[in-house]
Amino acid sequence: MTTTGRTRPAGRRITLLAAGALASAALIAGCGSSGGSSSSTMHTGSQTQATLMTTQNGTLGTLVTDGQGFTLYRFDMDTNNPSTTHCTGSCATLWPPELTTGSGAPALKGIDSKLVSTVTRPDGTHQVTLNGWPLYRYAPDTKPGQTNGQGIDGTWFASTPTGDKAMAGAAPSMPSGGGY
């Protein structure tokens, strides 16, 4: 069979599509596993005192962001009691953990301080938790306020100020102590 520069045999096209699908599946699978190296660089800037604050999202209600306004997410494969992080290695490259120094509590704006703590990651860094849930950024969120990670794989959700999963159409949530 002779091909021109403009067309490819169907078999080659299928092979290329299959290879792309496998590469995508491998990346996504890495986010659900605890395997892999935990020595990769993980950051939300650098490991300094974290800031957690709230913002209003028209679809998801009140969300938690970092000090730069980037949405913070929780991962359903983690646990909150006790706090345990399972996103390491290549997962933590796509979902960088929200880190803080071990010496200072995160600065808070609109979040109950009783709900905020840290968990020590396998690499020794300290990840911020909200109601026990470790918090992460989503690397493809390139601008403050984006929520591109919401609902990915049915396990990643933007965090509310109480550490719950943000859900579309949810009523705005108020931090503890808030009233009408």
mmCIF file of the C-alpha atoms, coordinates in Angstrom:
data_MODEL
# 
_entry.id   MODEL 
# 
loop_
_atom_site.group_PDB 
_atom_site.id 
_atom_site.type_symbol 
_atom_site.label_atom_id 
_atom_site.label_alt_id 
_atom_site.label_comp_id 
_atom_site.label_asym_id 
_atom_site.label_entity_id 
_atom_site.label_seq_id 
_atom_site.pdbx_PDB_ins_code 
_atom_site.Cartn_x 
_atom_site.Cartn_y 
_atom_site.Cartn_z 
_atom_site.occupancy 
_atom_site.B_iso_or_equiv 
_atom_site.pdbx_formal_charge 
_atom_site.auth_seq_id 
_atom_site.auth_comp_id 
_atom_site.auth_asym_id 
_atom_site.auth_atom_id 
_atom_site.pdbx_PDB_model_num 
ATOM 1   C CA . MET A 1 1   ? 0.000   0.000  0.000  1.00 0.00 ? 1   MET A CA 1 
ATOM 2   C CA . THR A 1 2   ? 1.397   3.389  -0.977 1.00 0.00 ? 2   THR A CA 1 
ATOM 3   C CA . THR A 1 3   ? 0.676   6.391  1.165  1.00 0.00 ? 3   THR A CA 1 
ATOM 4   C CA . THR A 1 4   ? 1.113   10.049 0.391  1.00 0.00 ? 4   THR A CA 1 
ATOM 5   C CA . GLY A 1 5   ? 2.375   12.671 2.805  1.00 0.00 ? 5   GLY A CA 1 
ATOM 6   C CA . ARG A 1 6   ? -1.236  13.602 3.525  1.00 0.00 ? 6   ARG A CA 1 
ATOM 7   C CA . THR A 1 7   ? -2.677  10.263 4.633  1.00 0.00 ? 7   THR A CA 1 
ATOM 8   C CA . ARG A 1 8   ? -1.575  7.453  6.912  1.00 0.00 ? 8   ARG A CA 1 
ATOM 9   C CA . PRO A 1 9   ? -2.607  3.848  6.947  1.00 0.00 ? 9   PRO A CA 1 
ATOM 10  C CA . ALA A 1 10  ? -5.566  3.254  9.290  1.00 0.00 ? 10  ALA A CA 1 
ATOM 11  C CA . GLY A 1 11  ? -3.510  0.828  11.414 1.00 0.00 ? 11  GLY A CA 1 
ATOM 12  C CA . ARG A 1 12  ? -0.936  3.489  12.223 1.00 0.00 ? 12  ARG A CA 1 
ATOM 13  C CA . ARG A 1 13  ? -3.625  6.003  13.186 1.00 0.00 ? 13  ARG A CA 1 
ATOM 14  C CA . ILE A 1 14  ? -5.211  3.490  15.566 1.00 0.00 ? 14  ILE A CA 1 
ATOM 15  C CA . THR A 1 15  ? -1.806  2.692  17.075 1.00 0.00 ? 15  THR A CA 1 
ATOM 16  C CA . LEU A 1 16  ? -1.118  6.378  17.709 1.00 0.00 ? 16  LEU A CA 1 
ATOM 17  C CA . LEU A 1 17  ? -4.546  6.906  19.263 1.00 0.00 ? 17  LEU A CA 1 
ATOM 18  C CA . ALA A 1 18  ? -4.114  3.850  21.496 1.00 0.00 ? 18  ALA A CA 1 
ATOM 19  C CA . ALA A 1 19  ? -0.677  5.033  22.638 1.00 0.00 ? 19  ALA A CA 1 
ATOM 20  C CA . GLY A 1 20  ? -2.097  8.431  23.569 1.00 0.00 ? 20  GLY A CA 1 
ATOM 21  C CA . ALA A 1 21  ? -4.941  6.840  25.514 1.00 0.00 ? 21  ALA A CA 1 
ATOM 22  C CA . LEU A 1 22  ? -2.510  4.604  27.404 1.00 0.00 ? 22  LEU A CA 1 
ATOM 23  C CA . ALA A 1 23  ? -0.317  7.574  28.343 1.00 0.00 ? 23  ALA A CA 1 
ATOM 24  C CA . SER A 1 24  ? -3.347  9.478  29.653 1.00 0.00 ? 24  SER A CA 1 
ATOM 25  C CA . ALA A 1 25  ? -4.562  6.462  31.621 1.00 0.00 ? 25  ALA A CA 1 
ATOM 26  C CA . ALA A 1 26  ? -1.135  6.010  33.203 1.00 0.00 ? 26  ALA A CA 1 
ATOM 27  C CA . LEU A 1 27  ? -1.083  9.631  34.385 1.00 0.00 ? 27  LEU A CA 1 
ATOM 28  C CA . ILE A 1 28  ? -4.589  9.405  35.848 1.00 0.00 ? 28  ILE A CA 1 
ATOM 29  C CA . ALA A 1 29  ? -3.842  6.041  37.481 1.00 0.00 ? 29  ALA A CA 1 
ATOM 30  C CA . GLY A 1 30  ? -0.868  7.602  39.239 1.00 0.00 ? 30  GLY A CA 1 
ATOM 31  C CA . CYS A 1 31  ? -3.274  9.919  41.043 1.00 0.00 ? 31  CYS A CA 1 
ATOM 32  C CA . GLY A 1 32  ? -5.133  7.033  42.601 1.00 0.00 ? 32  GLY A CA 1 
ATOM 33  C CA . SER A 1 33  ? -2.169  5.099  43.859 1.00 0.00 ? 33  SER A CA 1 
ATOM 34  C CA . SER A 1 34  ? 0.112   5.453  46.812 1.00 0.00 ? 34  SER A CA 1 
ATOM 35  C CA . GLY A 1 35  ? 3.036   4.104  44.841 1.00 0.00 ? 35  GLY A CA 1 
ATOM 36  C CA . GLY A 1 36  ? 5.805   6.056  43.266 1.00 0.00 ? 36  GLY A CA 1 
ATOM 37  C CA . SER A 1 37  ? 8.510   8.189  44.661 1.00 0.00 ? 37  SER A CA 1 
ATOM 38  C CA . SER A 1 38  ? 7.590   10.743 47.261 1.00 0.00 ? 38  SER A CA 1 
ATOM 39  C CA . SER A 1 39  ? 10.779  12.679 46.621 1.00 0.00 ? 39  SER A CA 1 
ATOM 40  C CA . SER A 1 40  ? 9.462   14.711 43.695 1.00 0.00 ? 40  SER A CA 1 
ATOM 41  C CA . THR A 1 41  ? 9.313   18.449 44.174 1.00 0.00 ? 41  THR A CA 1 
ATOM 42  C CA . MET A 1 42  ? 5.963   19.427 45.595 1.00 0.00 ? 42  MET A CA 1 
ATOM 43  C CA . HIS A 1 43  ? 5.065   23.009 46.219 1.00 0.00 ? 43  HIS A CA 1 
ATOM 44  C CA . THR A 1 44  ? 2.503   25.723 46.160 1.00 0.00 ? 44  THR A CA 1 
ATOM 45  C CA . GLY A 1 45  ? 5.213   28.301 45.764 1.00 0.00 ? 45  GLY A CA 1 
ATOM 46  C CA . SER A 1 46  ? 7.571   27.175 48.492 1.00 0.00 ? 46  SER A CA 1 
ATOM 47  C CA . GLN A 1 47  ? 7.176   25.543 51.858 1.00 0.00 ? 47  GLN A CA 1 
ATOM 48  C CA . THR A 1 48  ? 6.292   28.607 53.923 1.00 0.00 ? 48  THR A CA 1 
ATOM 49  C CA . GLN A 1 49  ? 3.414   29.552 56.167 1.00 0.00 ? 49  GLN A CA 1 
ATOM 50  C CA . ALA A 1 50  ? 0.246   28.707 54.261 1.00 0.00 ? 50  ALA A CA 1 
ATOM 51  C CA . THR A 1 51  ? -2.779  30.965 53.963 1.00 0.00 ? 51  THR A CA 1 
ATOM 52  C CA . LEU A 1 52  ? -6.284  29.569 53.660 1.00 0.00 ? 52  LEU A CA 1 
ATOM 53  C CA . MET A 1 53  ? -9.171  31.822 52.739 1.00 0.00 ? 53  MET A CA 1 
ATOM 54  C CA . THR A 1 54  ? -12.629 31.577 51.267 1.00 0.00 ? 54  THR A CA 1 
ATOM 55  C CA . THR A 1 55  ? -14.065 32.734 47.990 1.00 0.00 ? 55  THR A CA 1 
ATOM 56  C CA . GLN A 1 56  ? -17.506 32.572 46.447 1.00 0.00 ? 56  GLN A CA 1 
ATOM 57  C CA . ASN A 1 57  ? -17.994 30.452 43.307 1.00 0.00 ? 57  ASN A CA 1 
ATOM 58  C CA . GLY A 1 58  ? -21.234 30.920 41.369 1.00 0.00 ? 58  GLY A CA 1 
ATOM 59  C CA . THR A 1 59  ? -21.617 27.179 40.734 1.00 0.00 ? 59  THR A CA 1 
ATOM 60  C CA . LEU A 1 60  ? -20.031 25.482 43.743 1.00 0.00 ? 60  LEU A CA 1 
ATOM 61  C CA . GLY A 1 61  ? -20.743 27.915 46.595 1.00 0.00 ? 61  GLY A CA 1 
ATOM 62  C CA . THR A 1 62  ? -18.106 28.955 49.128 1.00 0.00 ? 62  THR A CA 1 
ATOM 63  C CA . LEU A 1 63  ? -14.697 27.380 48.440 1.00 0.00 ? 63  LEU A CA 1 
ATOM 64  C CA . VAL A 1 64  ? -11.312 27.326 50.122 1.00 0.00 ? 64  VAL A CA 1 
ATOM 65  C CA . THR A 1 65  ? -8.340  28.852 48.301 1.00 0.00 ? 65  THR A CA 1 
ATOM 66  C CA . ASP A 1 66  ? -4.690  29.385 49.054 1.00 0.00 ? 66  ASP A CA 1 
ATOM 67  C CA . GLY A 1 67  ? -3.270  32.849 49.672 1.00 0.00 ? 67  GLY A CA 1 
ATOM 68  C CA . GLN A 1 68  ? -2.984  33.464 45.917 1.00 0.00 ? 68  GLN A CA 1 
ATOM 69  C CA . GLY A 1 69  ? -6.657  32.613 45.288 1.00 0.00 ? 69  GLY A CA 1 
ATOM 70  C CA . PHE A 1 70  ? -6.080  29.147 43.788 1.00 0.00 ? 70  PHE A CA 1 
ATOM 71  C CA . THR A 1 71  ? -8.768  26.576 44.605 1.00 0.00 ? 71  THR A CA 1 
ATOM 72  C CA . LEU A 1 72  ? -7.816  23.864 47.102 1.00 0.00 ? 72  LEU A CA 1 
ATOM 73  C CA . TYR A 1 73  ? -9.092  20.315 46.674 1.00 0.00 ? 73  TYR A CA 1 
ATOM 74  C CA . ARG A 1 74  ? -9.554  17.197 48.777 1.00 0.00 ? 74  ARG A CA 1 
ATOM 75  C CA . PHE A 1 75  ? -8.936  13.628 47.554 1.00 0.00 ? 75  PHE A CA 1 
ATOM 76  C CA . ASP A 1 76  ? -11.403 10.870 48.471 1.00 0.00 ? 76  ASP A CA 1 
ATOM 77  C CA . MET A 1 77  ? -8.609  8.259  48.553 1.00 0.00 ? 77  MET A CA 1 
ATOM 78  C CA . ASP A 1 78  ? -7.072  10.140 51.516 1.00 0.00 ? 78  ASP A CA 1 
ATOM 79  C CA . THR A 1 79  ? -8.543  9.767  54.990 1.00 0.00 ? 79  THR A CA 1 
ATOM 80  C CA . ASN A 1 80  ? -9.475  12.428 57.511 1.00 0.00 ? 80  ASN A CA 1 
ATOM 81  C CA . ASN A 1 81  ? -9.511  10.361 60.717 1.00 0.00 ? 81  ASN A CA 1 
ATOM 82  C CA . PRO A 1 82  ? -6.643  9.853  61.024 1.00 0.00 ? 82  PRO A CA 1 
ATOM 83  C CA . SER A 1 83  ? -5.354  12.324 58.458 1.00 0.00 ? 83  SER A CA 1 
ATOM 84  C CA . THR A 1 84  ? -3.468  10.387 55.790 1.00 0.00 ? 84  THR A CA 1 
ATOM 85  C CA . THR A 1 85  ? -2.228  11.477 52.379 1.00 0.00 ? 85  THR A CA 1 
ATOM 86  C CA . HIS A 1 86  ? -2.135  8.976  49.519 1.00 0.00 ? 86  HIS A CA 1 
ATOM 87  C CA . CYS A 1 87  ? -1.212  11.328 46.663 1.00 0.00 ? 87  CYS A CA 1 
ATOM 88  C CA . THR A 1 88  ? 2.555   11.043 46.239 1.00 0.00 ? 88  THR A CA 1 
ATOM 89  C CA . GLY A 1 89  ? 5.026   10.779 43.369 1.00 0.00 ? 89  GLY A CA 1 
ATOM 90  C CA . SER A 1 90  ? 3.535   11.621 39.966 1.00 0.00 ? 90  SER A CA 1 
ATOM 91  C CA . CYS A 1 91  ? 0.158   12.247 41.590 1.00 0.00 ? 91  CYS A CA 1 
ATOM 92  C CA . ALA A 1 92  ? 1.655   15.057 43.680 1.00 0.00 ? 92  ALA A CA 1 
ATOM 93  C CA . THR A 1 93  ? 3.075   16.632 40.525 1.00 0.00 ? 93  THR A CA 1 
ATOM 94  C CA . LEU A 1 94  ? -0.422  16.970 39.051 1.00 0.00 ? 94  LEU A CA 1 
ATOM 95  C CA . TRP A 1 95  ? -1.980  17.669 42.470 1.00 0.00 ? 95  TRP A CA 1 
ATOM 96  C CA . PRO A 1 96  ? 0.642   19.623 44.481 1.00 0.00 ? 96  PRO A CA 1 
ATOM 97  C CA . PRO A 1 97  ? -0.058  19.412 48.224 1.00 0.00 ? 97  PRO A CA 1 
ATOM 98  C CA . GLU A 1 98  ? -0.705  22.616 50.143 1.00 0.00 ? 98  GLU A CA 1 
ATOM 99  C CA . LEU A 1 99  ? 2.415   22.745 52.308 1.00 0.00 ? 99  LEU A CA 1 
ATOM 100 C CA . THR A 1 100 ? 3.379   24.833 55.319 1.00 0.00 ? 100 THR A CA 1 
ATOM 101 C CA . THR A 1 101 ? 6.356   25.060 57.608 1.00 0.00 ? 101 THR A CA 1 
ATOM 102 C CA . GLY A 1 102 ? 6.213   22.943 60.737 1.00 0.00 ? 102 GLY A CA 1 
ATOM 103 C CA . SER A 1 103 ? 6.780   26.042 62.863 1.00 0.00 ? 103 SER A CA 1 
ATOM 104 C CA . GLY A 1 104 ? 3.701   28.100 62.079 1.00 0.00 ? 104 GLY A CA 1 
ATOM 105 C CA . ALA A 1 105 ? -0.036  27.622 61.848 1.00 0.00 ? 105 ALA A CA 1 
ATOM 106 C CA . PRO A 1 106 ? -1.601  28.636 58.542 1.00 0.00 ? 106 PRO A CA 1 
ATOM 107 C CA . ALA A 1 107 ? -3.029  32.156 58.320 1.00 0.00 ? 107 ALA A CA 1 
ATOM 108 C CA . LEU A 1 108 ? -6.809  31.911 58.048 1.00 0.00 ? 108 LEU A CA 1 
ATOM 109 C CA . LYS A 1 109 ? -9.479  34.167 56.555 1.00 0.00 ? 109 LYS A CA 1 
ATOM 110 C CA . GLY A 1 110 ? -13.058 32.897 56.908 1.00 0.00 ? 110 GLY A CA 1 
ATOM 111 C CA . ILE A 1 111 ? -12.108 29.420 58.166 1.00 0.00 ? 111 ILE A CA 1 
ATOM 112 C CA . ASP A 1 112 ? -12.514 28.030 61.710 1.00 0.00 ? 112 ASP A CA 1 
ATOM 113 C CA . SER A 1 113 ? -9.028  27.515 63.169 1.00 0.00 ? 113 SER A CA 1 
ATOM 114 C CA . LYS A 1 114 ? -10.254 24.417 65.065 1.00 0.00 ? 114 LYS A CA 1 
ATOM 115 C CA . LEU A 1 115 ? -10.659 22.635 61.709 1.00 0.00 ? 115 LEU A CA 1 
ATOM 116 C CA . VAL A 1 116 ? -7.130  23.338 60.437 1.00 0.00 ? 116 VAL A CA 1 
ATOM 117 C CA . SER A 1 117 ? -4.074  21.198 61.132 1.00 0.00 ? 117 SER A CA 1 
ATOM 118 C CA . THR A 1 118 ? -1.262  19.448 59.257 1.00 0.00 ? 118 THR A CA 1 
ATOM 119 C CA . VAL A 1 119 ? -0.221  15.915 58.374 1.00 0.00 ? 119 VAL A CA 1 
ATOM 120 C CA . THR A 1 120 ? 3.368   14.833 57.828 1.00 0.00 ? 120 THR A CA 1 
ATOM 121 C CA . ARG A 1 121 ? 3.849   13.498 54.302 1.00 0.00 ? 121 ARG A CA 1 
ATOM 122 C CA . PRO A 1 122 ? 6.102   10.502 53.508 1.00 0.00 ? 122 PRO A CA 1 
ATOM 123 C CA . ASP A 1 123 ? 8.850   12.941 52.413 1.00 0.00 ? 123 ASP A CA 1 
ATOM 124 C CA . GLY A 1 124 ? 8.724   14.763 55.763 1.00 0.00 ? 124 GLY A CA 1 
ATOM 125 C CA . THR A 1 125 ? 6.955   17.919 54.534 1.00 0.00 ? 125 THR A CA 1 
ATOM 126 C CA . HIS A 1 126 ? 3.883   19.233 56.354 1.00 0.00 ? 126 HIS A CA 1 
ATOM 127 C CA . GLN A 1 127 ? 0.620   19.305 54.393 1.00 0.00 ? 127 GLN A CA 1 
ATOM 128 C CA . VAL A 1 128 ? -2.282  21.484 55.532 1.00 0.00 ? 128 VAL A CA 1 
ATOM 129 C CA . THR A 1 129 ? -5.490  19.653 56.449 1.00 0.00 ? 129 THR A CA 1 
ATOM 130 C CA . LEU A 1 130 ? -9.031  20.958 56.779 1.00 0.00 ? 130 LEU A CA 1 
ATOM 131 C CA . ASN A 1 131 ? -11.288 18.915 59.058 1.00 0.00 ? 131 ASN A CA 1 
ATOM 132 C CA . GLY A 1 132 ? -8.635  16.211 58.708 1.00 0.00 ? 132 GLY A CA 1 
ATOM 133 C CA . TRP A 1 133 ? -8.632  16.173 54.873 1.00 0.00 ? 133 TRP A CA 1 
ATOM 134 C CA . PRO A 1 134 ? -5.243  16.947 53.244 1.00 0.00 ? 134 PRO A CA 1 
ATOM 135 C CA . LEU A 1 135 ? -5.501  19.860 50.789 1.00 0.00 ? 135 LEU A CA 1 
ATOM 136 C CA . TYR A 1 136 ? -4.063  20.073 47.262 1.00 0.00 ? 136 TYR A CA 1 
ATOM 137 C CA . ARG A 1 137 ? -3.904  22.430 44.299 1.00 0.00 ? 137 ARG A CA 1 
ATOM 138 C CA . TYR A 1 138 ? -4.566  21.232 40.755 1.00 0.00 ? 138 TYR A CA 1 
ATOM 139 C CA . ALA A 1 139 ? -1.653  22.090 38.447 1.00 0.00 ? 139 ALA A CA 1 
ATOM 140 C CA . PRO A 1 140 ? -3.867  22.801 35.378 1.00 0.00 ? 140 PRO A CA 1 
ATOM 141 C CA . ASP A 1 141 ? -5.633  25.557 37.381 1.00 0.00 ? 141 ASP A CA 1 
ATOM 142 C CA . THR A 1 142 ? -3.452  28.344 35.993 1.00 0.00 ? 142 THR A CA 1 
ATOM 143 C CA . LYS A 1 143 ? -5.484  31.311 37.231 1.00 0.00 ? 143 LYS A CA 1 
ATOM 144 C CA . PRO A 1 144 ? -6.952  32.105 40.638 1.00 0.00 ? 144 PRO A CA 1 
ATOM 145 C CA . GLY A 1 145 ? -10.562 31.008 40.958 1.00 0.00 ? 145 GLY A CA 1 
ATOM 146 C CA . GLN A 1 146 ? -10.424 28.202 38.393 1.00 0.00 ? 146 GLN A CA 1 
ATOM 147 C CA . THR A 1 147 ? -11.987 24.877 39.409 1.00 0.00 ? 147 THR A CA 1 
ATOM 148 C CA . ASN A 1 148 ? -10.781 22.599 36.606 1.00 0.00 ? 148 ASN A CA 1 
ATOM 149 C CA . GLY A 1 149 ? -10.059 19.790 39.092 1.00 0.00 ? 149 GLY A CA 1 
ATOM 150 C CA . GLN A 1 150 ? -13.635 19.595 40.389 1.00 0.00 ? 150 GLN A CA 1 
ATOM 151 C CA . GLY A 1 151 ? -15.006 16.034 40.170 1.00 0.00 ? 151 GLY A CA 1 
ATOM 152 C CA . ILE A 1 152 ? -12.010 14.495 38.362 1.00 0.00 ? 152 ILE A CA 1 
ATOM 153 C CA . ASP A 1 153 ? -12.168 10.691 38.535 1.00 0.00 ? 153 ASP A CA 1 
ATOM 154 C CA . GLY A 1 154 ? -15.064 11.083 40.983 1.00 0.00 ? 154 GLY A CA 1 
ATOM 155 C CA . THR A 1 155 ? -12.442 11.450 43.748 1.00 0.00 ? 155 THR A CA 1 
ATOM 156 C CA . TRP A 1 156 ? -11.203 15.061 43.596 1.00 0.00 ? 156 TRP A CA 1 
ATOM 157 C CA . PHE A 1 157 ? -13.417 17.885 44.862 1.00 0.00 ? 157 PHE A CA 1 
ATOM 158 C CA . ALA A 1 158 ? -12.970 21.542 45.726 1.00 0.00 ? 158 ALA A CA 1 
ATOM 159 C CA . SER A 1 159 ? -13.050 21.946 49.489 1.00 0.00 ? 159 SER A CA 1 
ATOM 160 C CA . THR A 1 160 ? -15.638 23.933 51.411 1.00 0.00 ? 160 THR A CA 1 
ATOM 161 C CA . PRO A 1 161 ? -14.657 25.874 54.569 1.00 0.00 ? 161 PRO A CA 1 
ATOM 162 C CA . THR A 1 162 ? -15.737 22.882 56.671 1.00 0.00 ? 162 THR A CA 1 
ATOM 163 C CA . GLY A 1 163 ? -13.638 20.399 54.666 1.00 0.00 ? 163 GLY A CA 1 
ATOM 164 C CA . ASP A 1 164 ? -16.656 18.960 52.859 1.00 0.00 ? 164 ASP A CA 1 
ATOM 165 C CA . LYS A 1 165 ? -16.834 18.322 49.112 1.00 0.00 ? 165 LYS A CA 1 
ATOM 166 C CA . ALA A 1 166 ? -18.109 21.237 47.061 1.00 0.00 ? 166 ALA A CA 1 
ATOM 167 C CA . MET A 1 167 ? -20.987 20.189 44.850 1.00 0.00 ? 167 MET A CA 1 
ATOM 168 C CA . ALA A 1 168 ? -22.612 22.018 41.937 1.00 0.00 ? 168 ALA A CA 1 
ATOM 169 C CA . GLY A 1 169 ? -25.771 23.775 42.996 1.00 0.00 ? 169 GLY A CA 1 
ATOM 170 C CA . ALA A 1 170 ? -24.764 23.595 46.658 1.00 0.00 ? 170 ALA A CA 1 
ATOM 171 C CA . ALA A 1 171 ? -25.989 26.325 48.924 1.00 0.00 ? 171 ALA A CA 1 
ATOM 172 C CA . PRO A 1 172 ? -23.187 28.597 50.071 1.00 0.00 ? 172 PRO A CA 1 
ATOM 173 C CA . SER A 1 173 ? -21.617 27.198 53.246 1.00 0.00 ? 173 SER A CA 1 
ATOM 174 C CA . MET A 1 174 ? -20.757 29.322 56.241 1.00 0.00 ? 174 MET A CA 1 
ATOM 175 C CA . PRO A 1 175 ? -17.757 28.735 58.480 1.00 0.00 ? 175 PRO A CA 1 
ATOM 176 C CA . SER A 1 176 ? -18.561 27.731 62.071 1.00 0.00 ? 176 SER A CA 1 
ATOM 177 C CA . GLY A 1 177 ? -19.772 30.641 64.101 1.00 0.00 ? 177 GLY A CA 1 
ATOM 178 C CA . GLY A 1 178 ? -21.414 32.264 61.077 1.00 0.00 ? 178 GLY A CA 1 
ATOM 179 C CA . GLY A 1 179 ? -25.068 33.133 61.310 1.00 0.00 ? 179 GLY A CA 1 
ATOM 180 C CA . TYR A 1 180 ? -27.740 35.178 59.676 1.00 0.00 ? 180 TYR A CA 1 
# 
